[in-house]
């Protein structure tokens, strides 16, 4: 087992599987968040369910956190391994002749996304934990929409979110499609899967950026 975990192929497969798992979560997260634009009452209902359902809170949430940690740890391990394999860096930089820009800079976009996740956890997850378990405030199924919109009131926070979603798109552009290749998937469906991955990598980050900008431009009036 130790040899398997240390092997390059095993690391790539683990990273691919954890990445696909995070793509599923990203899709679910976007579905809930876009409801804040389309129907605030639905957004409140879904958010309340996610915030108080025991299965979500005590099973799926720890699994999600574990998935994030595994994905980034494997990413760093592979980056270090790749640098050792090629002697640090390319002997002569030849731009996209060596590899596409997105592929060469996955570690950097990943680091920015990791920093963004820390901000996102601070904005929403930490607040939620404090509301329920520290302040022990009563359940309020109608609070989520107002809390979300208020987070995007500062211009600087909205810009950080939009830039982060742009880098997320670049990360997905290479990572989503290549995850299937890492698992050895190569058949007649591969071109269609790759096309879907590219479309997803553009539409979902743009959708998140739209949500952030929409709420910044449409603040809650009290």
Residue pairs with C-beta under 8 A, 6 or more apart in sequence:
4 10
5 11
5 14
8 78
8 81
11 74
11 77
11 78
11 81
12 78
12 182
13 182
13 183
14 70
14 74
15 70
15 71
15 74
15 75
15 78
15 179
15 182
16 178
16 179
16 180
16 182
16 183
17 179
17 183
18 67
18 70
18 71
18 74
19 71
19 175
19 176
19 179
20 176
20 179
21 67
22 67
22 68
22 71
23 172
23 176
23 200
25 64
25 67
26 204
27 204
30 204
30 207
30 208
32 43
32 46
32 47
32 50
33 43
33 148
33 208
33 211
34 207
34 211
35 42
35 43
35 46
36 43
36 145
36 148
36 149
36 211
36 215
37 210
37 211
37 214
37 215
40 145
43 144
43 145
43 148
44 141
44 142
44 143
44 144
44 145
45 141
47 144
48 139
48 141
48 144
49 56
50 56
51 57
51 128
51 132
51 144
52 139
68 117
72 110
72 114
75 106
75 107
75 110
76 107
79 106
79 107
83 89
90 98
95 101
98 104
100 174
102 109
102 170
102 171
102 173
102 174
103 174
103 178
105 170
106 171
106 174
106 175
109 167
109 168
109 170
109 171
110 171
112 164
112 167
113 164
113 167
113 168
113 171
116 160
116 161
116 164
116 167
116 168
119 157
119 160
119 164
123 151
123 157
124 148
124 151
127 147
131 137
145 220
146 220
148 215
149 215
149 218
149 219
149 220
150 219
150 220
151 157
151 215
152 158
152 161
152 212
152 215
152 216
153 216
153 219
155 216
158 212
158 213
158 215
158 216
161 208
161 209
161 212
162 209
162 212
162 213
165 205
165 206
165 208
165 209
165 212
166 205
166 209
168 205
168 208
169 201
169 202
169 204
169 205
169 206
172 197
172 200
172 201
172 204
172 205
173 198
173 201
173 202
176 197
176 200
176 201
177 193
177 194
177 197
177 198
177 201
180 190
180 193
180 194
180 197
185 193
